[in-house]
Amino acid sequence: MTADDTTDDVSVRLPRQGGPADAAAGPPRLLLVEDDPGDALLVEEYLSDARLDADLEWTQTLAGALASAAERPPDCVLLDLHLPDAVGMAAVRRMQRACPDAAVIVLTGLAEDKAGVDAVAAGAQDYMVKGTVSGELLDRAVRYAVQRKHAERTAAQLRVNEQRQAENRRLERGLLPTPLLHDTPITPTSCYLPSREGALLAGDFLDAVQTPDGTVHAVIGDVSGHGPDAAAMGVCLRIAWRSLVLGGHREADLLGPMDRLLGAERTAGSMFATLALLALPPGTGTIQVVLAGHEAPVLIDADGVRQLRVPPGLALGIAGDEVRWQATELPLPQAGALLLCTDGLIEGHAGPGRERLGTDGLLALIASAADRRGQDLLDHLTSTTKALDAGRHLDDVAVLLLEWDRPL
């Protein structure tokens, strides 16, 4: 390798050193940032002596290194602390910002041990003192630095995953609480599936409580949008619903306060929420249903599967102060089940074509699984709809199933 002694940037791609590369991973990409051609030549010779299988590129300035890293990110950077356009820790920090996934090994002079220690404290993986480097030492330093950087990235990803799991657990407690039911023939079962693997829960929510008069109340809702804002609003509305019900408000009357709450708490004027509310008073054999822009519940009994006929009503957030919601009372069988779901369960595709599953498709799936109950039924519905859609429609899915085997 030859180069003129000049402060102008020079970038040279050196021949790969060593034996054949690992076919799967390929040789590590090394970026040498060194303004002294003699020192750069020594590094090449050390690598040749060590027979380290590496693809080495040399540049004389930090600007050239940053441009090279943007075009072809390196696995490891050998960084001199005295460059024409950067000196000391500033060079280390700029290099780390440019290629955060690369290991950085600092090259220092004989009297600069403290600078090397400071660089490691600033995030570099190692430092080497010029004049004491050998092929074996450079080989080991590069290998260890790359492995340490990989371990750092893995640990950081694990921390992110742990934080996501902790946040999901907090959201689950807010969006999917433990039903407050006692001494009732109704058995609740629920499930919640995020729109994609590893994603945080969004604004779908559900709940079921029993008031002192024995009435079982249930709600399922869907806040528009995804992410933390929708999830926070979902938690807010779910807690408001439970508080209002336990405080004596009833289905149609509590939607007004919830609508005002959404209007006051939402982060965007376009945010809205759909809800389906149920009340099953004991000893009446009836159900009261109120819809606010949501799909009506599905009734499953000995006569088959059908969707309840209930006026839709307007969603919260778009209704306005003058809107009033009405409860619809319907008879219930002595034994059966009610299924409530958010639209993520029915808006996916029904197969490889463009046709959507829709409510009719869901009714057919439920009818085809007449022998399934409880969690087995919910697992069947969610796994089947997911398989039919094949990942083309991404939306959260919340399902609440209320089953009873004797008169309410």
C-alpha positions in Angstrom: 0.0 0.0 0.0 1.3 3.5 -0.9 0.0 7.0 -0.3 1.3 10.5 -0.3 1.9 12.3 3.0 -1.0 14.7 2.7 -3.9 16.0 4.8 -6.4 15.5 1.9 -8.7 12.5 2.5 -7.5 9.2 1.0 -9.7 6.2 1.0 -8.2 2.8 0.0 -9.8 -0.6 0.0 -7.1 -3.1 0.9 -7.1 -6.7 -0.2 -8.8 -9.1 2.2 -6.4 -10.8 4.5 -6.3 -14.4 5.7 -8.0 -17.6 4.6 -11.4 -18.2 3.2 -14.3 -16.4 4.9 -17.2 -18.0 6.6 -19.7 -18.4 3.8 -22.7 -17.5 5.9 -21.4 -14.4 7.9 -18.6 -13.2 5.6 -15.4 -11.6 6.8 -15.6 -8.7 9.3 -15.4 -5.3 7.7 -12.7 -3.2 9.3 -12.5 0.6 8.8 -9.1 2.1 9.6 -9.2 5.8 10.2 -5.5 6.9 10.3 -3.9 9.9 8.7 -0.3 8.5 8.8 0.3 6.2 5.8 3.2 4.5 7.6 1.0 3.5 10.6 -1.7 2.4 8.1 0.8 0.1 6.4 1.8 -1.4 9.7 -1.8 -2.2 10.5 -2.1 -4.0 7.2 1.0 -6.0 7.9 -0.2 -6.9 11.4 -3.4 -8.2 10.0 -1.5 -10.2 7.4 0.8 -11.7 10.1 -2.2 -12.6 12.1 -4.0 -14.1 9.1 -7.2 -12.5 10.3 -9.8 -12.9 7.6 -10.9 -9.3 7.2 -12.0 -6.8 4.6 -10.0 -3.7 5.5 -10.7 -0.1 4.2 -8.4 2.8 5.0 -9.3 6.5 5.2 -7.2 9.4 6.4 -10.0 11.7 7.8 -13.0 11.4 9.9 -15.1 12.9 7.1 -14.0 10.1 4.8 -14.7 7.5 7.5 -18.3 8.9 8.1 -19.0 8.8 4.3 -17.6 5.2 4.1 -19.7 4.1 7.1 -22.8 5.5 5.6 -22.3 3.6 2.4 -21.0 0.4 3.9 -21.3 0.0 7.7 -18.2 -1.6 9.2 -18.1 -4.2 11.9 -15.1 -2.6 13.6 -13.4 0.8 13.4 -9.7 1.3 14.2 -9.7 5.0 15.1 -6.7 7.3 15.5 -7.4 10.1 18.0 -5.3 12.7 16.0 -6.9 13.3 12.6 -6.8 16.4 10.4 -10.5 17.1 11.0 -11.1 15.6 14.5 -9.2 15.1 17.7 -9.8 13.1 20.9 -13.2 12.1 22.3 -15.0 14.2 19.7 -13.9 11.8 17.0 -15.0 8.8 19.1 -18.5 10.3 19.7 -19.0 11.2 16.1 -17.9 7.8 14.9 -20.3 6.1 17.4 -23.2 8.2 16.2 -22.4 7.4 12.6 -22.2 3.6 13.1 -23.7 2.7 16.5 -23.5 -1.0 15.7 -19.7 -1.1 15.0 -17.1 -1.9 17.6 -14.6 1.0 18.0 -10.9 0.4 18.9 -8.9 3.6 19.6 -5.3 3.9 18.4 -3.2 6.1 20.8 0.4 7.2 21.0 2.9 5.9 23.6 2.2 8.7 26.0 -1.6 8.6 25.7 -2.7 5.7 27.9 -5.2 8.0 29.7 -6.8 9.0 26.3 -7.4 5.3 25.6 -9.0 4.7 29.0 -11.2 7.8 28.5 -12.2 6.5 25.1 -13.3 3.2 26.6 -15.2 5.0 29.2 -16.9 7.0 26.4 -18.1 3.7 24.8 -15.2 2.4 22.7 -14.6 -1.3 23.1 -10.8 -1.2 23.5 -7.7 0.9 22.9 -4.3 0.0 21.5 -1.0 1.9 21.9 0.9 2.4 18.7 4.4 0.9 18.9 3.3 -2.0 21.1 0.9 -3.6 18.6 1.6 -7.0 17.2 -0.3 -9.2 14.7 -1.5 -11.5 17.5 -2.6 -8.6 19.7 -4.5 -6.9 16.9 -6.2 -10.1 15.9 -7.4 -10.7 19.4 -8.4 -7.1 20.0 -10.6 -7.0 16.8 -12.2 -10.4 17.6 -13.0 -9.5 21.2 -14.2 -6.0 20.3 -16.6 -7.3 17.7 -17.9 -9.9 20.2 -18.3 -7.4 23.0 -20.2 -5.0 20.7 -22.5 -7.9 19.7 -23.1 -8.7 23.3 -23.9 -5.1 24.1 -26.5 -5.0 21.2 -28.0 -8.2 22.4 -28.2 -6.9 26.0 -29.8 -3.7 24.8 -32.4 -5.6 22.8 -33.2 -7.7 25.8 -33.7 -4.6 27.9 -36.0 -3.2 25.2 -37.9 -6.5 25.1 -38.2 -6.5 28.9 -39.5 -2.9 28.9 -42.0 -3.8 26.2 -43.2 -6.8 28.2 -43.5 -4.8 31.4 -45.5 -2.1 29.5 -47.7 -4.8 28.0 -48.4 -6.2 31.4 -49.4 -2.8 32.7 -51.6 -2.2 29.7 -53.1 -5.7 30.1 -54.1 -4.9 33.6 -55.8 -1.7 32.4 -57.4 -3.0 29.2 -58.1 -6.6 30.3 -59.0 -6.5 34.0 -60.2 -9.4 36.1 -64.1 -9.6 35.8 -65.9 -8.8 39.0 -68.5 -11.6 38.9 -69.8 -13.7 41.7 -72.7 -16.1 42.3 -73.9 -16.0 38.6 -74.3 -18.7 36.0 -72.4 -16.6 33.5 -68.8 -17.6 32.8 -66.6 -15.0 31.1 -63.7 -15.8 28.8 -61.6 -13.3 26.9 -58.5 -12.8 24.8 -56.5 -10.0 23.3 -54.1 -10.3 20.3 -51.8 -7.4 19.3 -51.8 -6.6 15.6 -48.2 -8.0 15.2 -45.8 -10.1 17.1 -44.1 -8.2 19.9 -46.2 -5.1 19.5 -47.7 -3.2 22.3 -51.4 -3.4 23.0 -53.5 -0.6 21.5 -56.9 0.8 22.2 -59.2 -2.3 22.3 -60.6 -3.0 25.8 -63.2 -5.1 27.5 -64.6 -5.7 31.0 -67.4 -7.4 32.9 -68.8 -6.5 36.4 -71.7 -7.5 38.5 -73.7 -4.9 40.5 -75.3 -5.6 43.9 -78.7 -6.3 42.3 -77.1 -9.3 40.5 -77.1 -7.7 37.1 -74.0 -8.6 34.9 -72.7 -5.7 32.9 -70.2 -6.1 30.1 -68.4 -3.8 27.7 -66.1 -4.1 24.7 -64.6 -1.1 23.0 -62.2 0.0 20.3 -60.3 3.3 20.2 -59.3 4.5 16.8 -55.6 4.4 16.0 -52.7 2.4 17.5 -49.9 2.9 19.9 -49.6 4.3 23.4 -52.1 7.2 23.0 -54.9 4.8 21.9 -54.0 2.3 24.7 -54.1 5.1 27.3 -57.5 6.2 26.1 -58.7 2.6 26.1 -57.6 2.2 29.7 -59.2 5.6 30.6 -62.6 4.6 29.0 -62.6 1.1 30.5 -62.0 2.4 34.0 -64.6 5.2 33.5 -67.1 2.5 32.4 -66.5 0.3 35.5 -66.6 3.3 37.8 -69.9 4.6 36.3 -71.5 1.2 36.4 -70.5 0.5 40.0 -71.7 4.0 40.8 -75.2 3.3 39.7 -75.2 4.6 36.1 -76.8 2.3 33.5 -76.0 1.4 29.9 -77.6 4.2 27.8 -77.0 6.9 30.5 -73.3 6.3 31.0 -72.3 6.9 27.4 -72.8 10.7 27.7 -70.2 11.0 30.5 -67.8 8.7 28.6 -68.2 10.7 25.4 -67.4 13.9 27.3 -64.4 12.2 28.9 -63.0 11.1 25.5 -63.4 14.6 24.2 -61.5 16.1 27.1 -58.7 13.4 27.2 -58.0 12.6 23.6 -54.7 13.7 22.1 -56.1 14.3 18.6 -59.4 15.8 17.6 -60.0 12.9 15.2 -59.8 10.2 17.9 -63.1 8.3 18.5 -64.2 5.0 20.1 -66.8 2.4 19.4 -68.5 0.5 22.2 -71.0 -2.3 22.8 -72.6 -2.4 26.2 -74.6 -5.3 27.7 -76.7 -5.8 30.8 -78.1 -9.2 31.8 -80.4 -8.7 34.8 -81.1 -11.9 36.8 -84.5 -13.7 36.7 -85.7 -11.9 33.5 -84.3 -14.0 30.7 -83.5 -10.8 28.8 -80.6 -8.7 27.7 -80.2 -5.0 27.3 -77.9 -3.9 24.5 -76.5 -0.4 23.6 -74.3 0.1 20.6 -72.1 3.2 20.0 -70.8 2.5 16.4 -69.8 -1.1 17.3 -70.8 -4.5 15.9 -73.7 -6.1 17.7 -73.0 -9.2 19.8 -73.4 -12.7 18.4 -75.8 -15.1 20.2 -74.9 -18.8 20.2 -77.5 -21.3 21.4 -79.2 -24.6 20.5 -80.9 -22.9 17.5 -77.7 -21.9 15.9 -75.6 -18.7 15.6 -76.9 -15.3 14.8 -76.1 -11.6 15.3 -78.5 -9.6 17.6 -80.5 -7.0 15.8 -79.7 -3.8 17.6 -79.7 -0.1 16.3 -76.1 0.9 15.8 -75.9 4.3 17.5 -73.0 6.8 17.0 -69.4 6.3 18.1 -68.0 8.3 21.0 -66.1 11.3 19.9 -68.3 12.2 16.9 -71.7 12.1 18.5 -72.1 15.6 19.9 -73.9 16.7 23.1 -77.4 16.4 21.6 -77.1 12.7 20.8 -78.8 10.1 23.1 -78.2 6.4 23.0 -81.1 3.9 23.4 -81.0 0.5 25.0 -82.6 -2.4 23.2 -84.1 -5.3 25.2 -84.1 -8.8 23.7 -85.0 -12.3 25.0 -82.3 -14.8 25.8 -82.4 -18.6 25.7 -82.1 -20.7 28.9 -78.6 -21.7 27.9 -76.2 -20.2 25.4 -73.4 -17.7 24.9 -72.8 -14.2 23.8 -69.7 -13.3 21.8 -68.5 -9.7 21.6 -65.4 -8.7 19.5 -63.6 -5.8 18.0 -63.4 -5.4 14.2 -59.9 -6.8 14.0 -61.5 -10.3 14.1 -63.8 -9.7 11.1 -62.0 -7.2 8.9 -59.2 -9.6 7.8 -59.3 -11.5 4.5 -61.3 -14.7 4.1 -58.6 -16.4 2.1 -56.0 -15.8 -0.6 -58.4 -13.5 -2.6 -59.5 -10.0 -1.8 -62.7 -11.0 0.0 -63.0 -10.0 3.6 -64.3 -12.3 6.3 -67.0 -10.0 7.6 -69.7 -10.8 10.1 -71.2 -13.6 7.9 -67.8 -15.3 7.7 -67.4 -15.1 11.5 -70.9 -16.6 12.0 -70.0 -19.5 9.7 -66.7 -20.1 11.6 -68.6 -20.2 14.9 -71.3 -22.5 13.5 -68.6 -24.9 12.2 -67.1 -25.1 15.7 -70.4 -25.9 17.5 -68.6 -28.4 19.8 -66.1 -25.9 21.1 -66.5 -23.9 24.3 -64.7 -21.2 26.3 -61.1 -20.6 25.6 -61.0 -23.5 23.0 -63.6 -21.6 20.9 -61.7 -18.3 21.2 -58.4 -19.9 20.3 -60.0 -21.6 17.3 -61.6 -18.3 16.0 -58.4 -16.2 16.4 -56.1 -18.8 14.9 -58.4 -19.5 12.0 -59.0 -15.9 11.1 -55.3 -15.2 11.4 -54.4 -18.0 9.1 -57.1 -16.9 6.5 -55.8 -13.4 6.5 -52.1 -14.4 6.3 -50.8 -11.2 7.8 -52.4 -8.8 5.2 -54.6 -6.9 7.7 -53.0 -5.7 10.9 -55.3 -4.8 13.7 -55.7 -5.7 17.3 -58.3 -8.3 18.2 -60.2 -8.4 21.5 -62.9 -11.0 22.2 -65.2 -11.5 25.1 -67.3 -14.6 25.5 -70.1 -14.9 28.1 -71.5 -18.4 28.5 -74.3 -19.8 30.7 -75.8 -23.3 31.0 -78.9 -22.5 33.1 -81.5 -19.7 33.2 -80.1 -16.4 34.1 
